Amino acid sequence: MNDIEKAGKKNTILISISILLVSLHTIYFYQSVHPEIDTKKLIQQIIRFALTAGLLYAIYIGKNWARIIALILFSLAILGAIYGVFTIQDNINKIPFIVMIFVYGLALYHFGFSSSFSAFKKFQQKQTTQI
């Protein structure tokens, strides 16, 4: 593995962790504002979290279909966060949306346009075909 592939691996892992942390914060934020835990919604959120983790793993091992789906979903998340920034009145509640825009924007750049990710993806695809 050369330096650009190592950089792509490191950035992929860091961005994936950031996305999972945003997802966990969303689950916590939704459940914390309600007096009781909404079990049905919590189950849906846990399933969504597991699917997000699975999609990020598929991206990590070099699956192009997962990368395309993620780019579409991250774009929709950015649009939703921008809508949230402009519709929320309280400034302190805008901070999670700004973080979402930043994290998903980085993910869009990395998975869509980064040369280090392209090199890492090719390396991963070679590794999975050799097994």
Phi, psi and omega in degrees: 000125180273181186296319182292325176291321176296319178296319178297320178296313181299313181294323178297316179295315181295318179292321178297318177297319179298318179296318179294323177293320175298320179295316178296320178296321178298317178297312180297315182298318180295315185286332185285336182275352179261143181294328178236155179286125176277099188298317181299314180293322179297319178297317177300318181292322178293320177296317178299319178297316179296320178294323177297315179298319178296318178296318179294325176294318178297323176295318182299321181276001171099020180281120183290325179298323180291322178297317180294315178299318180296318179299320178294312182294321179293324176297317177296322179295321178296316179299318177296321179291322176297318176300318179297321179298320184276343182259339179282133182275321184281125184297325182293331179280352177279340185301314178300325179291323178294320176297318178299316179300316180295310184294312181290330174295316175298319179296318177301313179298311186296309184283339182260326191230350186286130178289330179291323177292320178300317179294318179294321179297317178296320177298315181295321179294324176294319181296317183287332178282337179281340183282000000 
